[in-house]
Amino acid sequence: SKVVVIVSREMGYIADWNVFESEAHRVLLGDPVGTRYTFKYNNAQGQLILKVTDNRTCVMYKTDQRTDMRKLEALTAWMMENMVASDEAQSTSTTK
C-alpha cells in the first residue's frame, strides 16, 4: 500500500491553514472510519500541532498563533460531526 504525505518544505508541515483544512476534509471524506485526528500542545515552544491521517495520507499543521484557536475549534467540530455520523451509519448497516 502506497503512503502519500502532503507536506511543505518546513519539516513536513503545511504552512497555510486553508490548504491544511481542505486536505483534512479530503482525507476524512475519503475514509471517515479509518481517519484519525490528533492535536497536541508543545508548552515549551508554545506551539499547537495538528495531524490528520488515514494511514495513506498524512497532513500536518503547526501554529503558535492564538487566533488559530477558533479555526481549530471549527475544524474539530466538523471532524467530530462527520466521524460520528459515519460511525453511526456504519453500525446501523452492520446491525441490520
N, C-alpha and C positions, 0 to 999 in steps of 0.2 A: 504494500500500500504506500502510495506516494504522499509525503507530507509537504504542504505548502505553507511557508511562513511569509507573511506580508510585513515588511519592515521598512524603516527609513535607515539612513546611514548612521544615525545616532544610537548605537548599541541595541538595535533591534526594536526600537520603539517608534510608533507612528507619531510624528510631530504635530499633526493637525487634528484637532478634536473632531471636526466634521468628517474627515476621512475615517478616523477610528470608529466613530459612531456608525457610519454607513457600513463599514466592513463587519462590525459586531452584529449588526442587524442581519447582514447577509449570512454570516456563519450560523446564527441562531435559526433563521428561517430555513436553512439548508438541512439542519439536523437538530430539531428542538429538544429531543430527548437526550441526545448524546453530547450536547453543548454544556460546557462548564464556564462559569463567570466568576472570577475571583478579583478581589482587590485587597491591598494591604497598605498600611501607612508606615513609612520609614521615619520614625521620630527623629533620629539623628540627623537626617538630611532634610526633613520637613517635606517629604515627597509622598504622594499617593500614586500607587502603581496599580493599573487595571490590566486584566488579561482575560481574553475570551478565546476558547479553543474547542474544537470538536475532534481533536486528535489528528486531523488532516490539515487544518488551517489554524494558525495561531496569530492573534492580533494583540498588540500591547501598546499601552499609552502610560505616560507618567507626567505628573504635574506637581508644581509647588504653589499653584495659584488658588487662593480661597474661592475666587469667582467660579472655578470649575466645579465646586461642590453642587451647585444647582443642576448643572449638566449631569453630574454623576447620579444625583437623585432621580432625575427624569429617566436616564438610561436604565438604572436599576429597576425602577417601577415597570418600565416597558419590558425588560428582560424577564422579570418575575411573572408578570401577567402572561406573557407568551409561553414561558416554561410550564406554568401551572395549567394553562388551557390545553397545551399539547399533552401533558401528562394525564389530565383528566380524560381527554379524548382517547388516549391510548388505553387507559384502564377500563373505560366504558366498552371499547371494542373487544377487549380480551375477556370481559366477564359475560358477554353475550353468547 
